[in-house]
Structures are given as C-alpha cells and as structure tokens.
C-alpha cells in the first residue's frame, strides 16, 4: 500500500508532494531490511520513477528524500537488476559530484545530496554484480580518489569522506584489478595515508615520529568512522605488499606504519570504537613489510631518557637489570626506546584472548604481527620477552594454570583450532629465540610437543633463524627448584616414591614382560603404532627410524 501511494505521487505529483510522500515512506521504512516478495514489482517501478524524478530540476530537499528512499529500496537485491543501468549509475555519479567536471565542493547545501548518493552507490555496488561491472566501465575508483583529493583536508565534510572511502573499500574488495589500479595508477597508498593523517590531526616531530597528546580529547565519532573506512580500504590496497615490496616503497610504508603507531596510541569516542579502530590498524600492520615495522618503536626524547635513568636509579639493586620502566603518561620505556605501541598491541592481544571466542579472526592477526616483529627486531623481542616470559620464580603451578599472559598463551598451545595453536606456540618459540630448552622451561614438554613435532625438534636443538647470543639468566628460586621440575608438565613436583624399589628382580621382570605383551597386542591390532625419531628429528614409524639409524652406522663403519 505504501509503495502504491508513493508510486502514484512520484509519477503524477509536483516536487513538494513527492518530497512529503517519500519522506513519510523513508520514516516508516528506515529500519526495514527484509521486504515482502508480493510487492517486488511495485518497488521496481518506484525505483524507476525516482530515477526519472532525479533527472529533473527539483529542490535539494526533494533530491535528498528521493535518494533516502532509493537507499532503502536498494537493500533488496531482487529489484536492482532492471534499475541498475549505465544511465542510472551516471545519475548517481553526477549527484555525488563524482564527475570530473565538478571542480569544487563549495555549496554546503549540496552535501546531504552527495552523502545520500554515495550511500545509494554503496548499497547498489554491494548488492548488484551488474553495478560492479558498470563501476569498472565508468572508472568509479578514479572518480572516488578525485573526490577524496578535493576534501581530504576539510573536516566539515567527514560524512562525504566516510562514504567515499566505504565505496572505495567495497570496490577494492570485490575486484582485485581495482586494488592494483589504486596502488599504482591512482597512488592510493599515499592518498589514503594522508586521509588518516588528516583524521588523526597528526603533527610530525621527526620523519617517522608524531606528537602524542596523552591528555587530549578522544577522536570524534565522525573522525573515527572515517579513519576505520580508510584503514579498511588501505588493507585491500596493500594486501599483497609483503610479496611485491620494493626498496623504493620503504619510505611510504614507513610513513604509513608511523601513522598506524599514532593510531594505536589514541582513543575513539567509546571503548568499542577504540577496539574497532585498533583492530583495523592491526590488520593493516600485518600487510606492512616487516623491515618497515621498526618505526613502531622510537628513541626516547631527552626528557624521557632522563626520567628513565632516574627511575632505574630508584629501583632496588636486584631489579636494575630489568630495563623496562613506566614513565609519565604510561609511556613504556625499554633500553632507551619508547615501547608504547608494542605495549598497546600486547594489551590488545590479551583482551582478545580473554574474550574466549573468534580466535581465528580476532586473535591470530595480532599474534602473527607480534611474532614477525619479534623475529625481525631485537628490541621488540626483548621487551615482549620481559613482559610475557619474565624470569621464573614460582614454578609450583603448571605453566597453563594462572592468569598471566604466559599462562593464557600456553593454554592456547593445546587449542582445538590448529591455526590458533600454531601461532601461539610460534610466538612463544620466537620469544625464546627458537631454542627448545628455553621454550620447554616456560611451557613444559607436553604443551610444546605439537610445535616441536611439526618443526622436527623433538630431540632438541633450535630453529632456523639467527638470534643474538645474549644468555638468559635464571633466578635463584628457579635454580633451586630445577632438579624437581617435571619436564613434561613444566612445574615443580615433590619426589614420588619409586614403585619398583620394593619389588624383587622376578617381579620387575614379570611386570616388564607384561607391559611388552600389552604393547605388542595393541600394535598388532593397529590400535597403537610405535613411533621413533629420525635423525632429522621428525617422527616416523619405529621400524623405519631403526632402519635409518642402521644405515647411518653402517656408513660410518665403512668410512672408518
């Protein structure tokens, strides 16, 4: 009934009547996302009627009402096929000021029309494959970048930027060709980075360092939404950067990483918005070549260095070796470097662990990022090692029991999701400089067995990457407890009485043969398969492992 009345007025009425009826329709269906199939044909005709009205010379308020209804109707995929034509797309491009002939954005009264047109384009492009193809034909990505350049430094048009960026994100998500066009032809990387700089009001103090006002106000909701859309678009533009990274791009990636560092150190209007902002920053940082992530940390200023020295002088004598300290404004300092951004990433990771769900999407990006940072940058690894794996003192509890970051990560090493399990174990392994003995000290053999088996390190040793040779120092408490630590569980156990001490030799032999027979039966029935270690440390059936060792011994004898 609503569609019939609106359609009648749209076809026959004047601009004022059209505006009133469409405003009523919009108010009534603002939250409608599912439509009755019986009225499908009427909605198609209403869409066609609205496009015919939009080509006429009508007041701005009437244009806005038409576009609001068109945006609502474009949520229904079924009605878009007959209305998604090149002519209709060009009408929306003209209203959104996306034509090259539109040189400026001076008329504030036109801004609502531009915003509503962009919203309609977002819905139509997302829901219609025909619209996606027409976007390529009409070179929509270039037009959107041109509009961004017109408004990148003008804060009073944040809504226009926001929906321009959202449409750019959708196009780059749906078409891989547009990603390449954005990256190289349209210079999307510096353009979108500048949009972020503008949203964050960044003031540079050095080439890759920005001024952080810890007491400043949070971002406004509009600035936050704009930044989130820019981060998502940048993610698509740089999604394959780690594969095609060129030395000439290093500066641009470092600038972007410095902007993302700033992003991590500021807050949005609400806690949820801050988390969403930081989550998108983490995702984008995962695309930055690891060699450019050194800008996430920076040397302390002269004032901060003086404060760090004063703080270390005040530490007890047994604590001065711990070079981590907290300065004013919660600045994390370590070894003369500002570690604020890394500390934020660590806290973000812990919050994602505490959520207890969606580990694959929510946790693995930040864990992977911290792992790669630790592998490539020594100061970051050492800081994270001090935070996550501090020197062991109390080993009475199992490594997976407790509420520390180490306990939470060790629990993840036996998670049911293989990807989550692997990246958690890999992170701890890198913090231990890929040394098996160091990893086992913090996790126990049982928790680490999966990683070691996959790496061929069950017999011990270390990984393939090189790390500095500085030695870990054990606490006196750990040294005293070490002889009684169960290597499998990784915690202190009181010495248990040996059950065979009171057996006679005949009883020992009987129990041994009984065990052999049980294992033999399980093996013959293929309920259990004896395994052994090959010389390279990987697991293989026991017979094959023994054969390989025999071949090695024979070769060694022949050589002698």
N, C-alpha and C positions, 0 to 999 in steps of 0.2 A: 504493500500500500504506500509506503514511504517513497519507494522508487517511482511508482506511477505518478504520484503528485509532483515529485521533483522533476521527472522527465517532461511532464506536461508544461510546467513553468519554464524550464530550460528551453524548450522548443518554441514557445509562443510568447513568453513574458519579456518585460524590459529589464534592464540591469538591476534596478532596485529590488524588484520582485525575485529575480534569480538569486541575488545575494541573500535575501531573507530566507528563502526556502532551503537553499544549500547550507546556510548557517544552522538552521534547525536540524537538518539531516546530519550535519557534522557533529553537533552537540549530542544528538541521540546515539550515534554510532561510533563515537570517539574510541571506545574500548572494544569494538567489535572486531574479532579476528576470524571468526567462523561464520559463514554465510549459508543461507538456505538455498539449496540447489534449484528449488522451484522458481526463484526469482532471478536466475542466472541471466536469462535473455534480457530482462529489464535492466540489469546492471550494465550489461554490454552496451545497450542503447544509451544509457545515461552517460557512460564514459565517452561515447562518440559525440553525444550532444554537448558535453562540457568542452571537448576539444574545439568544436565549432564555435562555442562562445569565446574561447580564449584567443581566437584569431581576430576577434572584433576589438574595436576601440572602446574598452569598458574601464570603469574606475578601478583603482588599485585594490580597494576593499573587496570588490566583486571578484577580481582575479584571485585574491587570497582565498575567498570562500570556495571558488571553483577548484583550486588546487588542493585545499584541505579535503574535499570530498573525493577528488581523484586519488589522493594518497590513501584514503581509507579503502576505496574500491580496489586499488592495486595490490592489496593484501591477498586478494583472491586470484590464484594462478589461472583459473579456468576462463576468466573473462579477458585475459590480456592478449590472447592470440589475435583477435580481429582488430584490436585498438593499437597494437604495437607496430606501427608503420614508420617509415622514414620521415614522413611529413609530420606525424605527431611527435616523434622524438625531436625533430628540429624546432617545433613549437616550444617544447620544454627547455631546450638549449637556449633559445632566444630569451625566454623569461628568466632563465638562470644567469643571464649575462655571460654565457659561455661562447658567444660568437666573437671572432677576432675583431670585428668592427666596434665592439663595446670597449672603449679605452679606459674608462674610469668607473668608480663606484661613488659618485658624488651625491646622488639623491637618496637620502636616508629613508624616504617614504617607500622606495622600491625594495628595501632589504627584506621585508616579510615575503614578498613575491619570490625573491631569489632563493630564500631559505626553503619555502614550500616546494618550489620547483626542484630543488636538489633532493628534498625528501622523496618526492614522487619518482625521480630518476633512480634513487637508491632502491626503492621497492620494485620498480619495473625491471631494472637490470638484474636484481637478485632473483626475481620470480620468472623471468622470461628468457629463454635461450635466444629467441629472435632479437630481443633487445640487446643481448650480449654481442651478437654478431653485428648488429647495427652500430654498436659502440665502437667496434673496430673500424667499420667503414667510415664513420663520422669523425674518427680520430679523437674520441672523447677524452682520452688520457692527456693529450697535449693541451686541450682546451681547459681541463681542470687545473693543470700546472700553471697555465697562463693566469687563471683566476686567482690562484694562490699567490702568485707574484704580485698581483695588484693589492692584496690585502694582508700580506704576511706581517707587516709592521703596524697594523691598525687594530688596536684591541677592541674597538667598539663594534667590530663585525665578527666576533668569535663564532657565532652561530653559522655564518656563511663558511668560515674556515672548517668548522667541525664537520659539516655535512659534505663539503667538498672533499675532505680527507677520507670520510667514510666511503664515499663513492669511489675514490681512488683505491682504497683498500679492497673493495669488492671487485673492481676490475682486475687488479693485480692478483687477487685470489683465484678468480675464475679463468683467467687467461695467462698462461706462462709467458707468452710472447710480449705481453704488456710489461711484465717485470723487466725484461731485457730492454725494452724501449725506455722505460722510466729510468733505469740505471745509467744507460749510456747516451741515448739520444736526447732525453729531456732533462738530464742532470738532476734526477730525483733525489739522489743521496744528499748533496749539499742543500738543495731546496728544502727538503723535509727536515734536515738538521737545523736549518735556520728557523723553521716554524717552531721547532722545540725550544730553541734559544729564546725566541720571542715569547712563547707561552710561559717560560720559567723566568723571564726578565734577567737573563744571565749577564753578569758583568765580569769580564775576564781580567784576572790579575797577572796571568802569565799565558804562554802559548796554549797550554792544556790545563790551566787551573782557573777556577772561578771562585768568586767571593760567595761564601755561605753565611747567611744571616740566620743563626740558630734561634734568634728571638723574634724573627719576622713573622708576619701573618701567613697562614696556610694559603695554598692556591685556591682561587675561586672555583665553584663548580664548573663554570664555562671554560676556564683555563685548563682544568683537569681533564674534562671531556675532550677538549681539542688536543691536548698532549697525548692522551690514550689513543685517539684515532691516528695521530701522526706516528706513534710508536708501532701500531699495527701495520700501517702502510709501509713503514721502513723495514719491518720484519720481512714482508713479502719481497721488497726490492733487494734485500741483502741475503735472501735465504740460501743462496749458493756461494756466498762470498768466500767461505773457507776453502772452496775448491779453486776459484779463479782469482784469488788475491794477487795483485801485482804490487811491486815495490812502490810504484808511483801513487798508489791509493793509500799508502800508510798514513799520510797526514790527514786525509779526510776521515779515515776510520778512527784515528786517534782523537780528532775533534769530536766525532760522534760519541766515542767512549767517555770523553770528558764531560759531555752534556749528560750522558746517562749516569755518570757518577754524581753530578749535581742533582739529577732526578731522584736518586736513591737517598739523598740527604735532605729532601724537603718533604712536606706533608700535604695531603689533599684535604678537602673540607671535612671529610669523615674518615673513620678508621677503615671502612670497607673500600672507599675510593682510593685511599693511600695504598692499600694492599693491591688493588687492581692496577694502579699506576706502577708500583714496584714490580708486579708480576710481568707486565708487558715490557718493562725495562730489562728484567732478567732474560726474557725470551729473546729480545733483540741483542743483548750482550753475548748470547750464545752464538750469534752469527758473526760476531767481530773476530777477525783473525787473532789468535791467542797472543801473537807477538805485540799486538797493539793494546792489550789489556793492562800494560804496565802503568797507564795513566790513571788506573783506579786507585793507585796509591801515589802519594806525593811527599816530598820532604817537608818536615815541619818548618814553620816560619821561625825567625829568630826568637820571637816571644815564646812560642810553644816549646822550642828547644830548651830555653832557659827554665821554663816551668817543669819540663820533663826531668831535667837534671836535678832541680830542687826536690821533686817528688821522689826520685830514686835515692837521693841522699837521706830522705826521711824514712825509707824502708828499713826494717830490721836487717841485720847483717846477713841472715840466712836467706833473704828474699832479693838481694840486689842483683842476683844473676837473672832474675825474671825481668826482662827488659820491657815488658808490657806495662803500661800505666794509663790512667784515665786523667785527662786534663780538664780544664773548664769546658763547659758546654758539651760534656760527654765525648769529647774528642778522644779517640783511641789512638795512642801512640805506641810504636814498637820500633826499637832500633833506629830511632831518628826519623821514622816515616809515619805519616798520618794514615791510619788504617780505618777511618770511619766507614767508608763504603764497604769494605770487606766485612766489618762487624755488622753492618746492616744486612748484608747478604746472609751472614751466618744466623742472625736472628730470624730472618725471613724463612730460612730453611727449617729452623727449629719449630716455627709456628706451623709450617706445612706438615711437619711430622706429627705435631700434636693434634692436628685436625683428624688424623686417622683414616682418611679416605681420599680417593682420587690421587693416589701417589704417582701413578704413571704420568698424568697431565700436570699435576701441581708441584711435585717434588723433584722429579728427575731432571727438569731443566736447570734448577739452581744447584743441585748436586753435581751435575755434569760440568757446569760453569766453574764451580769451586775446585773441582778435580783438575780441570785443564789449567786454571790459574795457578794452582799449587804445583803442578808438574813443570810449568814454564817459568815461574817467578819465585825465586828462593825466599824473599822476604815475606811474600804472601803465605807460602807453605809453612814457614817457621811460626808466623803469627797464628795461623789456624791450628797448627800442631799444639801450641801452648793453650789455645782455647778449647780444643776438642779432646786432646790427649795429653793433659798435664801430667807431670811426674807422678807415678803411682805411689800412694802412701797406704791406703786402706784396701786390702785385697781379700777381705773376709767374704765379700759377696761376689756372685758370678758377674762377669762383665755386662751381661744383658739385663741385670737387675738394678733398678735405680732410676733416677730422674735426670741425670746429667745428659749432655749432648752425646757423649760417648756411649752411654747405656742405650740411648734411643737408636743410635746408628748401628750398634751391634745387634740389637733386636731385628733391625731391617735386613741384616745379613742372612737371615733364615726366613725372609718373607716369601709368601706363595708366588708373588709376581716375580718372574725371573729377571726382568729388566730392572726393577727396583732393587732386588737383591744384589745384582751385579754392580750397579753404580754405587751403592752404599759401601760394598766391600772394596771397590776400586778406590773410592775416596780415602778410606782409612789406610789402604795399602800405599797410596801415594804419600800421605802424611807420614808414613813410616819409611819413606824413601825406598819403597818397594823391597824392603828387607823382610824376609819371612820371620826371622827370630823376633824382630821388633813388633811385627803385626801380632804374632801369637801371644806376646806379652800382654797386649791390650785387649785381645778378643778371645783367646783360648783356641785350641786346635779345632774343636768341634764346630765353632761358628765360622772359622776361616776355611774349612775343608773344601767347600764348593769353589771358592776363588782359586785356591791352590791347585785343585784338580784340573780346573779349566786352564790354568797357566802352566801346568806341568811342574809345579813346585812343591809337591807333597813331600819330597825328600829334603826340602830346604833350599837355601840359596837366595837369590834376589832377582828382580825383574830386569827388563832390558834397558831401562832408562838410567842415565847417569845422574847422580846427585852429589852434592858436596860431602866430604868425608868427616864433617864435624860429628863427634860422638855424642850419643845420648848419655845422660848421667842418671843413674838410679839413685833413689832416695835410700837412706839408711833403713827405713821401715821395710822397703821392698827387698833390700839385700838380706835382711834378717829372715823374712818370710819366704824367700825364693825356694829354699830346699823343700818346703812342704806345699808348694803350689801344684795343684793338679793341672798338668799341661793340657788336658782335654777340655776341662771346664774353665780353666783360667782363673781359679780362685783358691784361696787357702783352705786346706782340709787338714784336720787333725790326723796324725798317723793311725792307720787302721791295722788291727791285728791280722797277721798273715794266716789264712785258714789252713794252709798246708804245713805250718810249723809243727803241729801236734800229730801229723799223720806219719805212719810208718812208710818205708820205701815201697812195700807191696800196695798199700792204699793209694800212694801217689801214682804208681804205675797203672793201677786199675782205673783211677779217675781220668788219667791221660788217655788211655785206650778208649774209654767210654766217650770222651769228647771227640776223638778221631773218628770213631764209628758214626757218631751223630752227624758230624760234618760231612763224612763220606756219603751218608744216606741222603742228606739234603742236596748234595752236589749231583748225585746220580739221578735224583728225581727232578733236577733242574729248578729246585726252589731256591738254591743259593749257588752262586758262581764264584769260586775263589779267584781273586784278582791279585796282581802284583804290579810293581813299578818297573817300567822300562828304564834303561839307562838315561833317557832324556827327562825322566820324572813324571811322565804321563802314565795313566792306569791302563792295563791290558790284562786279558786272561792269564792266570798264573803260569800255565804251560808255555805260552808264548814268551812271557817275561823270562822264565828259566832258560828257554832255548836261546834267547838273545844274549843272556849273560854267558852261556856256554860258548857261543861263537866268539864273544869278546875274549874269554880266557884262552881259547884255542889260538886265536890270532896273536895274543900276547905271548904265548908259549913259542909259537913259530918264530916270532921276532927275536926272542931271546936266543 
